[in-house]
Amino acid sequence: LPLQPIFLISNLGSRRSVMQIGAFAVFAIQTVTASPITKVVQLLDSLSAQVTAEGEVEQQQFEELVVWCEENAKEKQHELKTSAERQAELEAVIEKADSDISVTETRISDLSASISQNDSDLASATKVRAAEHKDFVARDGEQAQAIDTLERAIQVLSKVLKAGLVQVDSASASRLSEAMRAVVDAGVSSTRDVQKLQALLQAHTEDGDEMQSHTEVRNPGAIIDIMKDLLDKAEQERADSTKAETEAQFNYDMLKQSLTDELRTENKQIAERRTKLAAYKEAKASAEGDLEETKKDASSDSATLVQIQTDCMQKASDHEAEVADRKGELKALAAAKSIIQEKAGGAASRSYGLLQLATQSRSSDALPAVLAQLRQLGFDHKDMGLSMQLAQLSSSGASQEDVFAKVKGLIRTMLEKLSEEAKADAKEHEWCTTKTKETTAAKEDHEAQVDKISSKIDRTEAAITEATASLKELEAELGALNKMQGDMDKQRGEEHAEYQKASKDYEAGIEGVQMAIKVLKDYYGKNSALLQGSSAAGTQDGNGIIALLEVAESDFSKLATEVEADEKAAEEEYVQQTKANKVAKKEKETSIKYTKKQITRGEKGLTELTDDRDAAQGELDGVLEYLSKINKRCIAKPETYEQRVAKREAEIDGLKNALRILTEETAGSDSFLAVRASRRHQ
């Protein structure tokens, strides 16, 4: 308990003792001048006054209790409202986290499926490419062998043609036959072409009994032309096969590069999603923990509010019962007084008239001793008024009966004064004790409230700071994403324009080369059988030009294919990245929107909390100021507890001495007060 005014606690008992002694003194004095019935009436009046005073004190305490109940109930209701708002905020955070977790897990699942599919596609494409390349190598070897054989056969026939011979030896004929078979095996020419060549070769023997040793060659020039045509076809087919292999390898490389880039991008995205997923789950767990704590605080505040309401209602009920009991007691005392005054007046005058005459003779001896005791009491306590009144009584020539009556009045006045002082002292003590206890409790409550609000303010400010930093980071990331998308759009536009220009140039080049080849082939193909001499040399030059044009056509086609593949790969990469950027942009815009709402909600809550703290601090300052006044009033006393006790005990002892001299019959009065006090405290 806080420091209490100790003298007030002890003086309460002393004051009550003084009141009881004073009552005994009045009763004792009245035993020599009044009847018992009169004393009873006086005691009933005293008890009625005491009951009324106690009722006033209790009413004041009850009013203060009502104020305390209203303030604490209002405070708890405000805390419950704040807890409900906090719960709503945390539930919104958890709901947002659940949504983010669901979206992120779905995206991770999609990315995992895409990665698995891309891995499978890459493995399948690699397997197909390996098989295609193996077939190409085998086919290219056969075609190379056929071309080599044709070239050697053409050389043989060219020598025959230059020498003007119509027969070739068996070895040369064998090479010609091998060349034709190689051409057929390599798929360069059909069996019909071979039969056409064989028709031009007629075999005969010089000696019917011997093996054929020479083969007759009819029209070797035509055979050479046919073989050259076959050689051109073989070379063209090999070139086409090589071109197809190159294109297939290029397409595979582009597909591999595209899948590899996509896998790298998807693996990066899935790593980022997993990091975000962990952050979302952590935020959810933190919010769930805060929500659980908030719910516990709300439950505790709700239980406290119910307890306050229950206690206050019980106190109100008890107060009503005490008020009713006090009214009943006052009513009973008033009824008893009225009955005694109406019914017992005549009997009292007849019964106690002679007793007063008898007691007057006995009191003459007690008067000097009483005056001496009172003078000593006034001297000890420096009561100049009492000393002067006693001196006047002693020097006056009044009769003994008048002096005795004045002494009774003087003692009664002192007892009334002491009784009033005791009541005031008891009331002051009770007020100090109650107010100090209530104010100290209110101070502690307000301090706890200020600390609690300050803690909430700190948490809210930290949350706002964190959300603001997160918002800046999200806005910077969104800006960078928009800039990257803008750069991509610009770059894609430039690349596409360059592709269109290059594709147009290559298409025009291929078309021009093909037209030139057609013109040359049409000319030299139709006139090759008629051309001889220098014209044959022109034909060979034309074939060389055609070959160069075909190489150029192949190069143009290859480059056009590469440009087409580059454009396709760039477009696919652009589309994929744009799609990923849209998803990321949507996520960041959603996060920014939610974060802004969170900041706005936090700032609003911070303003309310700041106002609440200012209000609570103002109330606390008022309570502290009031407590300071209470302490100044109740603790800073000029007299110590020991001094006040000694003074009061001396007064009581003096009054007891006077009472002992004035009367010997105080037992009845003592019993009456004891019975009444016992009944009041049951």
Secondary structure as UniProt FT lines:
FT   HELIX           6..31
FT   TURN            32..33
FT   HELIX           36..163
FT   STRAND          167..169
FT   HELIX           170..185
FT   TURN            186..187
FT   HELIX           191..199
FT   STRAND          201..204
FT   TURN            208..209
FT   STRAND          214..217
FT   HELIX           220..343
FT   HELIX           345..380
FT   TURN            381..382
FT   HELIX           384..395
FT   HELIX           400..527
FT   TURN            528..530
FT   HELIX           534..634
FT   HELIX           641..662
FT   HELIX           667..680
//
